């Protein structure tokens, strides 16, 4: 599940100098804990949003699972290399749903989506943003399922990727805003936005990443 080079020993194998065997009670307690953790993984709800599922990952990490159990969690939720949650739904689609639930920007809002996504430039930019966001989130989930030391290394790199994603979000905001104004006009936009209420924030800066950061 993780980078093989991070766990490969460069020194030749040697016998341990001291071995402390676990008692029967400690062994049973360890296996009981692992079984409870595996039950937690198996019962993980499949209809949670990205924010809620991250809270579940954080709650799980408080149980101090072994690297094997962490690897099983990642393989169960988001198999590495597939980009699909539970091997069914693409992570990029969940990003779109999360944005729609958070502040419904025009590109994912039902009032404007069909009109905007029919524009080739908007479709290209938004699909590229969703793919980039999914890549960053995939790395974030992988970092949460790693050891504490590896988490710090991964998160340091992810901060740089989040900065790039922020720039992409601002670019996507600008493009969608320009094209939406050209299609509907200033007066129509004001009329529609006032009619649907405050849940639709049409021109909120970096609205695409505000729910991810």
Residue pairs with C-beta under 8 A, 6 or more apart in sequence:
1 71
1 74
1 75
1 80
1 145
2 67
2 71
2 142
2 146
2 150
6 150
22 30
33 63
34 65
34 66
34 69
36 63
37 60
37 63
37 65
37 69
38 69
38 72
40 60
40 63
41 60
41 69
41 72
41 73
41 76
42 76
44 53
44 56
44 76
44 77
45 56
46 86
48 56
49 94
49 97
49 98
49 101
50 94
50 95
50 98
50 137
51 98
51 211
53 77
54 140
54 141
54 144
57 73
57 141
57 144
57 145
58 144
60 73
61 144
65 73
67 146
67 147
70 145
70 146
70 147
71 145
73 145
74 80
74 141
74 142
74 145
76 86
77 85
77 86
77 141
78 84
78 85
78 91
78 138
78 141
78 142
79 87
80 138
80 142
83 90
83 91
83 92
83 134
83 138
84 90
84 91
85 91
85 94
90 134
91 134
91 137
91 138
92 127
92 130
92 131
92 133
92 134
93 130
94 134
95 130
95 133
95 134
95 137
95 212
96 108
96 130
97 108
98 211
98 212
99 105
99 108
99 207
99 208
99 211
100 108
100 109
102 210
102 211
103 199
103 200
103 201
103 204
103 207
103 210
103 211
104 199
104 200
104 201
105 173
105 176
105 200
105 201
105 202
105 204
105 207
105 208
106 112
106 113
106 116
106 176
106 180
106 200
106 202
107 113
107 116
107 117
107 122
107 126
107 172
107 176
107 208
109 200
111 192
111 196
111 200
112 180
115 183
116 122
116 176
116 179
116 180
116 183
117 123
117 126
119 179
121 175
121 179
122 175
122 176
122 179
125 171
125 172
125 175
125 176
126 172
126 176
128 168
129 165
129 168
129 169
129 172
129 208
132 164
132 165
132 168
133 165
133 208
133 209
133 212
135 161
136 158
136 161
136 162
136 165
136 212
137 212
139 154
139 157
139 158
139 161
140 158
142 154
143 150
143 151
143 154
143 155
143 158
144 151
146 154
162 209
162 212
162 213
165 209
165 212
166 206
166 209
166 213
169 206
169 207
169 208
169 209
170 205
170 206
172 208
173 203
173 205
173 206
173 207
173 208
177 202
177 203
180 189
180 202
181 189
184 192
189 202
193 200
193 202
201 207
204 210
